[in-house]
Every structure is written in structure tokens, then in C-alpha cells.
């Protein structure tokens, strides 16, 4: 199945929750921290505990690379594919470069790591986005209106009377999405902007960071971001789920938090 087909299947199963895998070794249980493959072990435990609750997993590339744990990242993605087939994996790498280099980044994400989708920074325009989109069975998730505090520094600036993020959303919807595999990143900390983006890009799935530790608006996200009840969103939670406990019960605690959030999203989706 393509990334979009996998996503639609998971929505149909009743979840718009995405769980991020952002390893901080110092937040692992003490019994795990000293293990040479601690990151892979941690990821696998979180995955097994939450797989039936999610529409996707989103490992963060920098959190693995900074620990020289690229091999553990690859192992964790392979584990998801083997043990939980049908759940798509989004590599959160935020790549963005000239066309020839973007093509290599696409190969890295999709062929080397085996991801189903990757986040992409569109600052350099179509040259950056299209080498990823050419992998037609994969997802390309374009940064549009992000959740960080300084997102407004540039993304809210007006061009021809409209914010930059609207231009990005419209370009993704109308120009770059020739293979039907484009998505957008829209932060839950900007629900009003999300409504404008949804109007400009009515068909594109949205990856929504900012719920949980960043204090995003879950109700506003669901209200403004869905394409139809229970569809259209990948609402990501990372730290609030995977670090619900730093004890040996971390996976059990993660499952509890993921269940609560999945259920909240579904109640709002069909309210």
C-alpha cells in the first residue's frame, strides 16, 4: 500500500493519533540507559505498547543522529514494518536542498531507512519538494505553519496580501501534488491559521505537532483540520506520551496516555 492508503486504513480503524519517537537517553529508565542499544529497545517498547492506537509513528532523525544511533533508527523502523505492518512511518528529518541533493535525501529516507513518508522544508521551492514526490508511493509532508514560538517571524509575513503559509499550502495543493502524495505540517498552536490553511488545501492530510508538551489546541485542531469526521489528521504527541513515566513501567504509562489522547481526538472528531 502507498503511504496515503495506509493512512486512510488507520483512520478507518478509528485513530488520528501519531506517536513521535524522540529519544532522550537521560529520560529513559535507569535500567535501560546503559544499554548500547537503549534507543532501539526504548523505541520498540513504545511501538509495541501503542501500535494499535496510532495512525503513524514519527521517529525524529536528529534525536537519533546526535546519539550516533542511525543504525538503531533503521532497526526501529524495520521492526515496525515487521511486527506492525500497515502502520506508516514518518521520518521527521525536515530535509530541504537543491534538486540533485534532494534526490539523495529522498533515497536516504525511503530506501536506506525504509520510511513511508518524510518531512520536507519547502524554502527552496519545487526543486526541493518534487524529488521526494517522484517516489509516488511515499508521503511528502511539507512544512507549512509550524508550532514553534518563532514560526510567525517569516511564515506569517504577507506576500500579495496573504501569509506565506497560505502560499505554501496552495502551492502544495494545486501544483506539487501531481501524484497525490503531499501533506502539510500545521502546528496545533495555530488553530486559526489551520482553518485558513484547510480552506486553501482542502484535500491534503495534515501532520499536527504541538499537542501535549507544547500546549496546542486539540479541540481547535480537530474542528478546523479534519477533512471529514475521523479523517484528515495525524495529530502528533511525543514527549507527553513516551515520557509519561521514567520508570520501568514507561511503556505501560505511554499506552495509557496514548489511549486517553486517541479517545479525546475521536470524541472531538464525531462531536
C-alpha positions in Angstrom: 0.0 0.0 0.0 1.0 3.6 -0.5 1.6 5.9 2.4 -1.8 7.6 1.8 -3.6 4.3 1.6 -2.0 3.1 4.9 -3.1 6.4 6.5 -6.6 6.0 5.3 -6.8 2.5 6.6 -5.7 3.6 10.0 -8.2 6.5 10.0 -10.9 3.9 9.2 -9.7 1.9 12.1 -10.5 4.8 14.4 -7.4 6.8 15.1 -5.8 10.1 14.0 -3.1 9.9 16.7 0.6 9.9 15.7 3.2 9.0 18.3 6.6 10.6 17.9 9.8 8.7 18.8 12.1 11.4 20.1 14.7 9.6 22.3 16.4 11.5 25.1 18.6 8.9 26.7 18.7 10.7 30.1 14.9 10.3 30.3 15.0 6.6 29.8 14.5 4.2 32.8 17.8 3.8 34.7 17.9 0.1 33.9 17.9 0.9 30.2 20.2 3.9 29.9 23.5 2.0 30.0 22.5 -0.5 27.3 24.3 0.0 24.0 21.1 -0.4 22.0 19.0 1.5 24.5 17.4 3.8 21.9 16.2 0.8 19.8 14.9 -1.0 22.8 13.1 2.1 24.0 11.5 2.7 20.6 10.4 -0.9 20.3 8.8 -0.9 23.7 6.8 2.3 22.9 5.8 0.9 19.5 4.6 -2.4 20.9 2.6 -0.6 23.6 0.9 1.9 21.3 0.7 0.3 17.8 -3.0 -0.4 17.9 -3.7 3.2 18.9 -1.9 5.1 16.2 -2.3 6.1 12.6 1.5 6.6 12.2 4.8 6.6 14.1 7.2 9.6 13.6 10.8 9.0 14.6 12.8 12.2 14.8 16.0 11.9 12.8 18.2 14.4 14.8 17.4 12.7 18.1 18.9 9.5 16.7 21.8 11.1 14.7 23.0 13.2 17.7 23.5 9.9 19.6 25.2 8.3 16.6 22.2 5.9 16.6 21.4 5.9 12.9 21.6 2.2 12.9 19.2 1.9 15.8 16.8 4.2 13.9 17.0 2.0 10.9 16.4 -1.1 13.2 13.4 0.5 14.8 11.8 1.4 11.5 12.4 -2.2 10.3 10.9 -3.5 13.5 7.7 -1.5 12.9 7.4 -2.9 9.4 8.0 -6.5 10.5 5.9 -6.5 13.7 3.2 -4.0 12.9 2.7 -4.0 9.1 0.3 -1.4 7.8 1.3 1.4 10.2 3.2 4.0 8.3 6.4 5.5 9.5 7.2 9.2 9.0 10.9 10.1 9.2 10.9 13.6 10.7 14.1 15.0 9.0 12.9 18.3 7.6 15.1 18.0 4.5 15.4 20.8 2.0 18.1 21.3 -0.6 18.7 21.7 -4.4 17.2 19.1 -6.7 20.2 16.8 -7.1 20.8 16.7 -3.3 17.1 16.5 -2.5 17.0 13.4 -4.7 19.7 11.8 -2.5 17.9 12.8 0.7 14.8 11.1 -0.7 16.8 7.9 -1.3 18.1 8.2 2.2 14.6 8.4 3.8 12.8 5.9 1.6 15.5 3.4 0.5 18.1 3.4 3.3 15.8 4.0 6.3 12.7 2.5 4.8 10.4 5.3 5.8 6.9 5.7 4.3 7.0 9.5 4.5 9.4 12.3 5.3 9.1 15.9 6.4 10.4 18.5 3.9 11.3 22.2 4.2 10.0 24.0 1.1 12.0 27.2 1.4 13.9 26.4 -1.8 10.7 25.7 -3.7 9.7 23.0 -6.1 13.3 22.0 -6.7 13.3 20.7 -3.1 9.8 19.1 -3.0 9.5 17.3 -6.3 12.4 14.9 -6.0 10.6 13.5 -2.9 7.2 13.5 -4.6 8.6 11.5 -7.5 8.5 8.5 -5.1 4.8 8.2 -5.8 4.0 5.5 -3.1 5.7 7.6 -0.4 4.4 10.7 1.5 5.9 14.1 1.4 5.0 16.2 4.4 5.7 19.9 3.7 6.4 22.4 6.5 3.6 25.0 6.2 2.7 26.7 9.5 4.8 25.2 12.3 4.2 25.0 16.1 7.4 26.7 17.4 7.2 30.1 19.1 9.1 32.0 16.3 7.1 30.5 13.5 5.4 33.8 12.8 8.8 35.5 12.2 8.6 34.5 8.5 5.6 32.2 8.0 3.0 34.9 8.8 4.6 37.6 6.6 2.3 38.8 3.9 3.0 38.3 0.2 0.4 39.9 -2.1 -1.8 40.3 0.9 -1.7 36.7 2.1 0.6 35.0 4.7 3.5 33.0 3.3 2.0 29.8 4.8 -1.1 30.2 2.6 1.1 30.4 -0.5 2.8 27.2 0.6 -0.5 25.4 1.2 -1.9 26.5 -2.1 1.2 25.5 -4.0 1.2 22.1 -2.3 -2.5 21.5 -3.1 -2.6 22.9 -6.7 1.0 22.4 -8.1 3.2 20.0 -6.2 0.5 17.3 -5.5 0.6 15.9 -9.0 0.9 12.3 -7.6 -1.5 12.7 -4.7 1.1 12.1 -2.0 1.6 15.6 -0.5 0.7 16.5 3.1 1.3 19.6 5.2 2.8 20.3 8.7 0.5 22.6 10.6 1.0 23.2 14.3 -1.7 22.8 16.9 -0.6 26.1 18.5 -2.1 27.9 15.5 -5.7 26.8 15.2 -7.0 29.9 13.4 -4.2 29.6 10.9 -5.1 26.0 10.4 -8.6 27.0 9.4 -7.2 29.2 6.7 -4.8 26.5 5.5 -7.6 23.9 5.4 -9.6 26.3 3.1 -6.5 26.7 0.8 -5.7 23.0 0.9 -9.0 21.1 1.4 -7.7 17.7 0.4 -4.2 17.4 2.0 -3.6 15.4 5.2 -2.2 17.5 8.0 0.6 16.4 10.3 -0.1 18.3 13.5 2.7 18.8 16.1 2.3 20.8 19.2 -0.2 18.8 21.3 1.0 17.9 24.8 4.3 19.4 25.9 3.8 22.5 23.6 0.2 23.1 24.8 -1.5 23.1 21.4 -5.3 23.4 21.0 -6.7 19.9 20.5 -10.3 21.0 20.1 -9.4 23.7 17.5 -7.2 21.3 15.7 -9.9 18.7 15.2 -12.6 21.3 14.4 -10.5 23.2 11.8 -8.2 20.5 10.5 -10.4 17.4 9.6 -11.4 16.7 6.1 -14.4 14.7 7.4 -15.1 13.1 10.8 -12.2 11.0 11.8 -10.1 11.7 8.8 -7.5 14.2 7.5 -5.2 14.5 10.5 -2.1 13.0 12.0 -2.1 14.6 15.5 1.4 14.0 16.9 2.3 13.6 20.6 5.8 12.7 21.5 7.1 13.7 25.0 3.8 13.7 26.7 3.3 10.1 25.7 6.7 8.4 25.6 7.9 10.0 28.8 4.7 9.6 30.8 7.0 7.6 33.2 10.7 7.3 33.5 10.4 4.1 35.4 10.4 0.5 34.3 6.6 0.9 33.6 7.3 3.5 30.9 5.6 1.5 28.1 2.5 0.9 30.2 2.3 4.6 31.1 2.8 5.5 27.4 0.0 3.3 26.4 -2.3 4.9 29.0 -1.5 8.4 27.8 -1.9 7.4 24.1 -5.3 5.8 24.8 -6.5 8.9 26.6 -5.4 11.1 23.8 -6.7 8.8 21.0 -10.1 8.7 22.7 -10.2 12.5 23.1 -9.4 13.0 19.5 -12.2 10.6 18.4 -14.8 12.2 20.7 -14.0 15.6 19.3 -14.0 14.2 15.7 -17.5 12.9 16.0 -19.0 15.6 18.3 
